[in-house]
Amino acid sequence: MTGYEVDIGALRDAATRAQQSAVQAEGADPAGRLGAVGTAMPGSAAAQRAQSLAAAWRGEQGAWVQAAQGHASGLRSSADGYAGHEAGAARRFGDGR
């Protein structure tokens, strides 16, 4: 077997899903309940560490959102590239697309 086939629609669907995941993750608060530690144990080492943990989780969340957005963008770019090559090949071989 020679050649390859790319499912451009599947690439576009994957890009949409990655972008939707990024939007959902961006709206979430992964550390929302950690504030309760400070209320329950004010001034404690656990309360201080909970604040640090909350900041770390939020930072990781932001990094993940950016990565997911980048992945979505890459998938869209790949789909566009494949679609362009397919259209060019069809024109060169007389398909008229």
N, C-alpha and C positions, 0 to 999 in steps of 0.2 A: 504494500500500500504506500502511495506517495501523497504528498500534499497534506493539507490540514483544513479544518473548517472551524470557524469561530461563530458562536451564537451571539450575535451583536445585541439582540433583544435581552438575552440573559445578562450581558454585561451592563446594559442600561438599567435593568431591574436591580441588579446587585448595587449599582451606584445609588439608586433611589433608596434602597433599604439601608445602606451605610449612612446616607445623609439623614434619613429619618432617625436612625439610632443615635446619631450625633445630636440631633435636636432634642430627643428625649433625654439623653444623658445630660445635656447642658441645662435642662430645666429641673433636674433632680438635685436634691441636697443630700449627698452621701454622709454628711456629718451632722445632720439636723438633730439627732437625739443625743449627741455627745454633750450638748449644752446642759443637759439634765445632771451630768456628773458634777459640774460646778455648783449647781443649785443644791444638790444633795450633800455635797462635801465641800463647802466653800473654804478656800484657802489651802486645801490639801494638795499633796503632790499629784494625786490622781486627777484632780481638777485641772492642774497645770498641764499634765501630760495629755489630758483629753483635748485641751485647746490646741496643743501641738499636733496631735493626731488629726484633729478636724482640719487644720490648715494643710497638712500633708495630703489627706484624702481629697480635699478640694483642688489642690495643685495637680494631683494625679488625674482627677476628673477632667480638668482643663486640658491637660496633655492628651488624654484619651480622646476628648472631643476634637481637638485639632488633628490628631492622627486619623480619626474616622472621616473627618471632612477631607483631608488630603487623599485618603484612600478612595473616597467617592469621586473626587476630582480626577484622580488617576484612571479610575474605571471609565468615567465619561470620556476622558481624552482617548483612551484606548478604543472605546466603541466608535468614537468619531473617526479615528484614524483608520480602523478596519473598514468602516462604512465608506470612507473616501477612497480607499484602495479598491474596494469591491466595485464602486461606481466607475472608477477609472479603468479597471480591467474590463468591465462590461462595455464601456465605450470603445476601448481598443479592439475588442473582439466582436464588435458589431451588435451588441445586445441593445444599444440605444438608450441605456439608462442615463 
